[in-house]
């Protein structure tokens, strides 16, 4: 049982640490630089007060990574979400908000509560997957932004072509890297317009060229600023293609790291979960289900009660859950409806019962969460058809 509790309010350049004893009396309050010598000095000073210390933080990654690495070598470390700290602060004296107050709230909550998450060191594979999947999400967001800007610029000079092209495919991007304005498309002609993407190994080059030429024939008016807009379109198309290449490369790295994990075979045996979704599942969980307690706490798809007085049986979706994990399970459920007979039968049965599409997908998602939880717990792979035991 800890004798003192050290709460740390995490910041980018500095942290603030407050230490409380069993009576809630403040023993230490210090602002420390987010640097290893300063953190080691803080650790030594806290242990000098009492070696039976429990630490608590409100951020579990990113700017708290160095502090967490220092503490996990020898200390008990608890995690209390920032939202919980914010809500709890309303019950403490004073209307102001300071780092010292937040650190005090963190330490006091750790002193009183026994349901806080205990942080444990993650294995190297899970950390690498977390870094890679976060990087892929950033690249994908950059790609989406540039495609939206490309659509806006193309609409300003040739709206008919923007309606025709699917800029999520590489063919239209290659076309726009060479030709952007209606006059340039008409001047090039069908044959040369087809040759441009064909030489760059684009499938359906003839259909693409015909659609672009047809859109150019519908507009003979040159809008103001067409020339500079065409240059911006060319640049944006090149940037999107470059991002596509980066995403393809990082997908290969993610797949390789995922296959090296000890649970890769179990996770990928579930219909609808491939290397990417499997990596996004392992990144926050590291395959350790004990940190969640039950399957219902894993992805936020199990309803929780909201009863009061004479009102009972009032269920609603939880507010505290991992959004990334919910996305993994919902996406894999949608994929499994197309690829797995059992999931498809479950979906069709629920729909026949009068459930809406969203309700049915959530019900399927919850069932798949329970199945994957059991598979990881038992260390066995999913079987599409259970073996039939012959009668004696």
C-alpha positions as CSV (number, residue, x, y, z in Angstrom):
1,X,0.0,0.0,0.0
2,X,1.5,3.4,-1.0
3,X,2.2,5.9,1.7
4,X,2.5,9.0,-0.6
5,X,1.0,9.8,-4.0
6,X,2.7,11.9,-6.6
7,X,0.5,13.5,-9.2
8,X,2.1,15.0,-12.4
9,X,0.3,17.5,-14.6
10,X,1.9,16.8,-18.0
11,X,3.1,19.6,-20.3
12,X,5.2,19.9,-23.4
13,X,8.2,21.7,-22.0
14,X,7.5,21.4,-18.2
15,X,5.6,19.1,-15.9
16,X,4.3,20.0,-12.4
17,X,4.5,17.4,-9.7
18,X,2.6,17.5,-6.3
19,X,3.1,14.9,-3.6
20,X,0.4,14.2,-1.0
21,X,0.5,12.0,2.1
22,X,-2.3,9.6,3.3
23,X,-4.1,12.6,4.9
24,X,-4.0,14.7,1.8
25,X,-1.3,17.0,3.1
26,X,0.9,18.5,0.4
27,X,4.6,17.4,0.9
28,X,6.1,18.7,-2.3
29,X,5.1,20.9,-5.2
30,X,7.6,21.5,-8.0
31,X,7.7,22.5,-11.7
32,X,10.3,20.4,-13.6
33,X,11.7,20.6,-17.0
34,X,10.8,17.7,-19.4
35,X,14.4,16.5,-19.4
36,X,16.0,13.3,-18.0
37,X,18.3,14.9,-15.4
38,X,15.5,17.0,-14.0
39,X,13.1,14.0,-13.9
40,X,15.6,11.8,-12.2
41,X,16.2,14.5,-9.6
42,X,12.5,14.7,-9.0
43,X,12.3,10.9,-8.7
44,X,15.1,10.9,-6.1
45,X,13.5,13.7,-4.1
46,X,10.1,12.0,-4.0
47,X,11.7,8.7,-2.9
48,X,13.6,10.6,-0.2
49,X,10.2,11.5,1.3
50,X,9.0,7.9,1.2
51,X,10.0,4.9,-1.0
52,X,6.4,3.7,-1.0
53,X,5.2,6.1,-3.6
54,X,2.5,5.8,-6.3
55,X,2.6,8.1,-9.3
56,X,-0.2,9.3,-11.4
57,X,-0.3,11.1,-14.8
58,X,-3.0,12.6,-17.0
59,X,-1.3,11.8,-20.3
60,X,-0.1,8.4,-21.3
61,X,2.0,9.0,-24.4
62,X,3.5,11.7,-26.5
63,X,5.0,14.5,-24.4
64,X,4.8,12.2,-21.3
65,X,6.8,9.4,-22.9
66,X,10.1,10.3,-21.3
67,X,8.7,10.6,-17.8
68,X,6.7,7.3,-18.2
69,X,9.9,5.5,-19.3
70,X,11.8,6.8,-16.3
71,X,9.1,5.8,-13.8
72,X,8.1,2.4,-15.3
73,X,11.6,1.1,-14.5
74,X,10.9,0.9,-10.8
75,X,7.6,2.8,-9.8
76,X,3.9,2.1,-9.7
77,X,2.3,4.4,-12.3
78,X,-1.4,5.1,-12.6
79,X,-3.3,6.9,-15.4
80,X,-6.3,9.2,-14.9
81,X,-7.7,10.7,-18.1
82,X,-7.6,14.5,-18.5
83,X,-11.4,14.7,-18.8
84,X,-11.7,13.0,-15.4
85,X,-9.2,15.5,-13.9
86,X,-11.2,18.3,-15.3
87,X,-14.5,17.0,-13.9
88,X,-12.9,16.3,-10.5
89,X,-11.4,19.8,-10.3
90,X,-14.9,21.3,-9.9
91,X,-15.1,19.6,-6.4
92,X,-12.0,21.3,-5.1
93,X,-11.6,24.7,-3.6
94,X,-11.0,27.7,-5.9
95,X,-12.3,28.6,-9.3
96,X,-8.9,29.1,-11.0
97,X,-7.0,26.6,-13.0
98,X,-3.3,26.2,-12.5
99,X,-0.8,23.3,-13.2
100,X,-0.3,23.0,-9.4
101,X,-4.0,22.6,-8.8
102,X,-4.3,20.0,-11.6
103,X,-1.3,18.1,-10.2
104,X,-3.0,18.2,-6.7
105,X,-6.2,16.8,-8.2
106,X,-4.3,14.0,-9.9
107,X,-2.5,13.0,-6.8
108,X,-5.6,13.2,-4.6
109,X,-7.7,11.1,-7.1
110,X,-4.9,8.5,-7.1
111,X,-5.0,8.6,-3.3
112,X,-8.7,8.0,-3.1
113,X,-9.6,5.8,-6.1
114,X,-8.8,2.2,-6.6
115,X,-10.1,1.8,-10.2
116,X,-7.4,3.8,-12.1
117,X,-5.6,2.1,-14.9
118,X,-2.1,0.8,-14.1
119,X,0.4,1.6,-16.8
120,X,2.7,-1.1,-17.9
121,X,5.7,-1.2,-20.3
122,X,4.6,-2.0,-23.9
123,X,6.6,-4.4,-26.0
124,X,8.7,-3.0,-28.8
125,X,6.5,-4.4,-31.5
126,X,3.4,-2.6,-30.2
127,X,5.3,0.7,-29.9
128,X,6.6,0.4,-33.4
129,X,3.0,-0.4,-34.7
130,X,1.7,2.7,-32.8
131,X,4.3,4.9,-34.4
132,X,3.7,3.5,-37.9
133,X,-0.1,3.6,-37.7
134,X,-0.1,7.2,-36.3
135,X,2.2,8.2,-39.2
136,X,-0.1,6.5,-41.7
137,X,-3.1,8.3,-40.3
138,X,-1.2,11.6,-40.7
139,X,-0.3,10.8,-44.3
140,X,-3.9,9.8,-45.0
141,X,-5.2,13.0,-43.5
142,X,-2.7,15.1,-45.6
143,X,-3.8,13.1,-48.7
144,X,-7.5,13.9,-48.1
145,X,-6.8,17.6,-47.6
146,X,-4.9,17.8,-50.8
147,X,-7.5,15.9,-52.8
148,X,-10.2,18.3,-51.4
149,X,-8.0,21.3,-52.4
150,X,-7.5,19.7,-55.8
151,X,-11.2,19.3,-56.3
152,X,-11.8,22.9,-55.4
153,X,-9.2,24.2,-57.8
154,X,-10.4,22.0,-60.6
155,X,-14.0,23.0,-60.1
156,X,-13.0,26.7,-60.4
157,X,-11.7,26.3,-64.0
158,X,-13.4,23.1,-65.3
159,X,-16.3,21.8,-63.2
160,X,-17.4,19.2,-65.8
161,X,-14.0,17.5,-65.5
162,X,-14.2,17.5,-61.7
163,X,-17.6,15.8,-61.8
164,X,-16.2,13.2,-64.1
165,X,-12.9,12.2,-62.4
166,X,-12.5,10.1,-59.3
167,X,-9.4,11.7,-57.7
168,X,-9.0,8.8,-55.3
169,X,-7.6,6.8,-58.2
170,X,-4.1,7.2,-59.7
171,X,-5.3,7.5,-63.4
172,X,-7.0,10.9,-63.0
173,X,-4.1,12.3,-61.0
174,X,-1.7,11.3,-63.8
175,X,-3.9,12.9,-66.3
176,X,-4.1,16.2,-64.3
177,X,-0.3,16.2,-63.8
178,X,-0.1,16.7,-67.6
179,X,-3.2,18.5,-68.7
180,X,-5.5,20.8,-66.6
181,X,-7.4,23.3,-68.8
182,X,-10.2,22.7,-71.3
183,X,-8.2,24.3,-74.1
184,X,-5.1,22.1,-73.4
185,X,-7.3,19.0,-73.4
186,X,-8.9,19.8,-76.7
187,X,-5.6,20.8,-78.3
188,X,-4.0,17.6,-77.3
189,X,-6.6,15.4,-78.9
190,X,-8.0,11.9,-78.0
191,X,-5.0,9.9,-79.3
192,X,-2.3,11.8,-77.4
193,X,-4.5,12.2,-74.4
194,X,-4.8,8.4,-74.2
195,X,-1.1,7.9,-74.7
196,X,-0.2,10.1,-71.7
197,X,-1.7,7.8,-69.0
198,X,-1.2,4.6,-71.0
199,X,2.6,5.2,-71.1
200,X,2.5,5.5,-67.3
201,X,0.7,2.1,-66.9
202,X,-2.8,3.4,-66.2
203,X,-5.5,0.9,-66.8
204,X,-8.5,2.2,-68.7
205,X,-6.5,5.0,-70.3
206,X,-8.9,5.1,-73.4
207,X,-12.0,5.5,-71.2
208,X,-10.3,8.2,-69.1
209,X,-9.2,10.2,-72.1
210,X,-12.6,10.1,-73.7
211,X,-14.3,11.3,-70.5
212,X,-11.8,14.1,-70.1
213,X,-12.1,15.2,-73.7
214,X,-15.9,15.1,-73.5
215,X,-15.8,17.4,-70.4
216,X,-13.4,19.8,-72.2
217,X,-15.7,20.0,-75.2
218,X,-18.5,21.2,-72.9
219,X,-16.6,24.3,-71.9
220,X,-15.1,26.9,-74.3
221,X,-14.9,29.8,-71.8
222,X,-11.6,30.5,-70.1
223,X,-12.1,31.7,-66.5
224,X,-9.9,34.4,-65.0
225,X,-6.8,33.0,-63.3
226,X,-6.9,29.8,-65.4
227,X,-3.2,29.7,-66.1
228,X,-2.0,29.9,-62.5
229,X,-4.8,27.6,-61.3
230,X,-3.6,25.0,-63.7
231,X,-0.1,25.2,-62.2
232,X,-1.6,24.7,-58.7
233,X,-3.6,21.7,-60.0
234,X,-0.4,20.2,-61.5
235,X,1.4,20.6,-58.1
236,X,-1.4,19.2,-56.1
237,X,-1.8,16.2,-58.3
238,X,2.0,15.5,-57.9
239,X,1.7,15.9,-54.2
240,X,-1.2,13.4,-53.9
241,X,0.7,10.9,-56.0
242,X,3.7,11.3,-53.7
243,X,1.5,10.7,-50.7
244,X,0.1,7.6,-52.3
245,X,3.6,6.2,-52.7
246,X,4.4,7.0,-49.0
247,X,1.3,5.4,-47.8
248,X,2.0,2.3,-49.9
249,X,5.5,2.1,-48.4
250,X,4.3,2.5,-44.8
251,X,1.6,-0.2,-45.4
252,X,4.4,-2.6,-46.3
253,X,6.2,-1.8,-43.0
254,X,3.0,-2.1,-41.0
255,X,2.2,-5.5,-42.5
256,X,5.8,-6.7,-41.8
257,X,5.7,-5.6,-38.2
258,X,2.2,-7.0,-37.7
259,X,3.2,-10.4,-39.0
260,X,6.1,-10.5,-36.5
261,X,3.7,-10.1,-33.5
262,X,2.9,-13.3,-31.6
263,X,-0.8,-12.6,-31.8
264,X,-0.8,-11.9,-35.6
265,X,-2.1,-15.3,-36.6
266,X,-5.0,-15.2,-34.0
267,X,-6.1,-11.7,-34.9
268,X,-5.9,-12.1,-38.7
269,X,-7.9,-15.3,-38.5
270,X,-11.0,-13.1,-37.7
271,X,-12.9,-12.4,-40.9
272,X,-12.6,-8.7,-41.9
273,X,-9.3,-8.1,-40.1
274,X,-6.2,-7.8,-42.2
275,X,-2.7,-6.5,-41.4
276,X,-3.7,-2.8,-41.2
277,X,-6.7,-3.2,-39.0
278,X,-4.8,-5.8,-36.9
279,X,-2.0,-3.3,-36.5
280,X,-4.4,-0.6,-35.4
281,X,-5.8,-3.0,-32.9
282,X,-2.4,-4.0,-31.4
283,X,-1.1,-0.4,-31.4
284,X,-3.2,0.7,-28.3
285,X,-3.7,-2.7,-26.7
286,X,-0.4,-4.5,-27.3
287,X,-2.6,-7.6,-27.2
288,X,-2.9,-7.3,-23.4
289,X,-6.6,-7.6,-22.6
290,X,-6.1,-7.5,-18.8
291,X,-5.8,-3.7,-18.9
292,X,-9.5,-3.5,-20.0
293,X,-11.0,-5.9,-17.5
294,X,-13.9,-7.1,-19.7
295,X,-14.7,-7.2,-23.4
296,X,-17.5,-4.6,-22.9
297,X,-14.9,-1.9,-22.0
298,X,-12.8,-2.6,-25.1
299,X,-14.4,-0.7,-27.9
300,X,-17.4,1.3,-26.5
301,X,-20.1,-0.8,-28.2
302,X,-21.7,-2.3,-25.0
303,X,-24.5,-0.1,-23.6
304,X,-24.2,1.2,-20.0
305,X,-27.1,1.9,-17.6
306,X,-28.3,5.5,-17.0
307,X,-30.9,4.9,-14.3
308,X,-32.2,7.4,-11.8
309,X,-35.1,7.2,-9.3
310,X,-38.0,5.3,-10.8
311,X,-36.4,5.1,-14.2
312,X,-34.6,1.8,-14.8
313,X,-33.5,-0.1,-17.9
314,X,-32.3,3.1,-19.5
315,X,-29.2,2.2,-21.6
316,X,-27.0,4.5,-23.6
317,X,-23.6,4.4,-25.3
318,X,-20.6,5.0,-23.0
319,X,-18.7,8.2,-23.3
320,X,-15.3,6.9,-22.3
321,X,-13.8,4.4,-24.8
322,X,-11.1,4.2,-27.4
323,X,-12.3,5.8,-30.6
324,X,-9.6,4.1,-32.7
325,X,-10.6,0.6,-31.4
326,X,-14.2,1.2,-32.1
327,X,-13.3,2.2,-35.7
328,X,-11.3,-1.0,-36.1
329,X,-14.1,-3.2,-35.0
330,X,-16.9,-1.4,-36.8
331,X,-14.9,-1.3,-40.1
332,X,-14.0,-5.0,-39.8
333,X,-17.7,-5.8,-39.1
334,X,-18.7,-4.1,-42.3
335,X,-16.1,-6.0,-44.2
336,X,-17.1,-9.3,-42.7
337,X,-20.7,-8.9,-43.8
338,X,-19.4,-9.1,-47.4
339,X,-16.9,-11.9,-46.8
340,X,-18.1,-14.1,-44.0
341,X,-21.3,-16.2,-44.2
342,X,-21.8,-16.2,-40.4
343,X,-21.6,-12.4,-40.2
344,X,-23.9,-12.1,-43.2
345,X,-26.5,-14.4,-41.7
346,X,-26.4,-12.5,-38.4
347,X,-26.8,-9.2,-40.2
348,X,-29.8,-10.5,-42.3
349,X,-31.5,-12.0,-39.3
350,X,-31.2,-8.7,-37.3
351,X,-32.5,-6.7,-40.2
352,X,-35.4,-9.1,-40.6
353,X,-36.2,-8.5,-36.9
354,X,-36.7,-4.8,-37.8
355,X,-33.4,-3.4,-36.6
356,X,-31.9,-0.5,-38.5
357,X,-28.6,-0.8,-40.3
358,X,-26.6,1.1,-37.6
359,X,-28.2,-1.0,-34.8
360,X,-27.4,-4.2,-36.7
361,X,-23.7,-3.3,-37.3
362,X,-23.3,-2.3,-33.7
363,X,-24.8,-5.6,-32.6
364,X,-22.5,-7.5,-34.9
365,X,-19.5,-5.4,-33.8
366,X,-20.2,-6.3,-30.1
367,X,-20.4,-10.0,-30.9
368,X,-17.1,-9.8,-32.8
369,X,-15.4,-8.0,-29.9
370,X,-16.5,-10.8,-27.6
371,X,-15.2,-13.5,-30.1
372,X,-11.8,-11.8,-30.5
373,X,-11.5,-11.3,-26.8
374,X,-12.1,-15.1,-26.2
375,X,-9.7,-16.0,-29.0
376,X,-6.9,-13.9,-27.6
377,X,-7.6,-15.2,-24.1
378,X,-7.5,-18.9,-25.3
379,X,-4.7,-18.3,-27.8
380,X,-6.5,-20.0,-30.7
381,X,-7.5,-19.0,-34.2
382,X,-11.0,-18.4,-35.4
383,X,-12.7,-21.3,-37.2
384,X,-15.3,-20.5,-39.8
385,X,-16.9,-23.9,-39.5
386,X,-16.7,-25.7,-36.1
387,X,-15.7,-29.4,-36.4
388,X,-18.6,-31.8,-35.9
389,X,-17.8,-34.5,-33.3
390,X,-18.9,-37.9,-34.6
391,X,-21.3,-39.8,-32.4
392,X,-19.9,-42.8,-30.6
